[in-house]
Amino acid sequence: MSNALTDFMVHINDDLYPGERRLLEDDLRVGGCVVSAHIPDRLPHLMLVVYDSECTRARDILGQVRNMGVHASML
């Protein structure tokens, strides 16, 4: 892993059940470019994503979220 860790917030427009949120977090971490993805229970419309900027870009991660059928935008 590189030292080029970056983070950003994703605003989730959909009301996801807790299990759906955990699945979304887990799916983003597959592949190694996303180091961490977390949606706190008390703020279910916000997800903090930490990723290796030498491996991927924020807009590509947002695209992954949208490809999973979740309506979301980057903050």
C-alpha positions as CSV (number, residue, x, y, z in Angstrom):
1,M,0.0,0.0,0.0
2,S,1.2,3.5,-0.8
3,N,1.4,6.5,1.4
4,A,-1.1,8.4,-0.7
5,L,-4.2,7.9,1.4
6,T,-7.1,10.2,0.8
7,D,-10.6,10.4,2.1
8,F,-13.9,11.9,1.1
9,M,-17.6,11.7,2.1
10,V,-20.4,10.2,0.1
11,H,-23.9,11.4,0.7
12,I,-26.4,8.5,0.3
13,N,-29.8,9.6,-0.9
14,D,-31.5,6.3,-0.3
15,D,-32.8,4.9,3.0
16,L,-30.7,1.7,3.4
17,Y,-31.3,-0.9,6.0
18,P,-28.3,-1.6,8.4
19,G,-27.5,-4.8,6.5
20,E,-27.5,-3.0,3.2
21,R,-25.2,-0.4,4.6
22,R,-22.7,-3.1,5.8
23,L,-22.9,-4.8,2.4
24,L,-22.1,-1.5,0.6
25,E,-19.1,-0.9,2.9
26,D,-17.8,-4.5,2.4
27,D,-18.3,-4.3,-1.4
28,L,-16.2,-1.1,-1.6
29,R,-13.3,-2.6,0.3
30,V,-13.0,-5.5,-2.2
31,G,-10.0,-5.0,-4.5
32,G,-7.6,-3.3,-2.2
33,C,-7.9,0.4,-3.3
34,V,-10.4,1.3,-0.6
35,V,-8.8,1.0,2.8
36,S,-11.9,1.9,4.8
37,A,-15.6,2.6,4.1
38,H,-17.9,3.3,7.1
39,I,-21.5,4.5,7.5
40,P,-22.2,5.4,11.1
41,D,-25.5,4.2,12.5
42,R,-26.3,7.7,13.8
43,L,-25.6,9.2,10.4
44,P,-26.9,6.7,7.9
45,H,-26.8,9.0,4.9
46,L,-23.0,9.7,5.2
47,M,-20.2,7.3,4.3
48,L,-16.5,8.2,4.9
49,V,-14.3,6.5,2.4
50,V,-10.5,6.3,2.8
51,Y,-8.7,5.1,-0.3
52,D,-5.3,4.9,-2.0
53,S,-5.2,7.7,-4.5
54,E,-2.4,6.0,-6.4
55,C,-4.8,3.1,-7.1
56,T,-8.2,4.7,-7.7
57,R,-10.0,8.0,-7.7
58,A,-13.0,9.3,-5.7
59,R,-15.2,9.6,-8.8
60,D,-14.5,5.9,-9.6
61,I,-15.5,4.9,-6.1
62,L,-18.7,7.0,-6.4
63,G,-19.4,5.2,-9.6
64,Q,-19.1,1.8,-7.8
65,V,-21.6,3.0,-5.3
66,R,-24.0,4.1,-8.0
67,N,-23.5,0.8,-9.9
68,M,-24.7,-1.0,-6.8
69,G,-28.0,0.8,-7.3
70,V,-27.5,3.4,-4.6
71,H,-28.3,7.0,-5.4
72,A,-25.4,9.0,-4.0
73,S,-23.3,12.1,-4.5
74,M,-19.8,13.2,-3.4
75,L,-19.4,15.8,-0.7
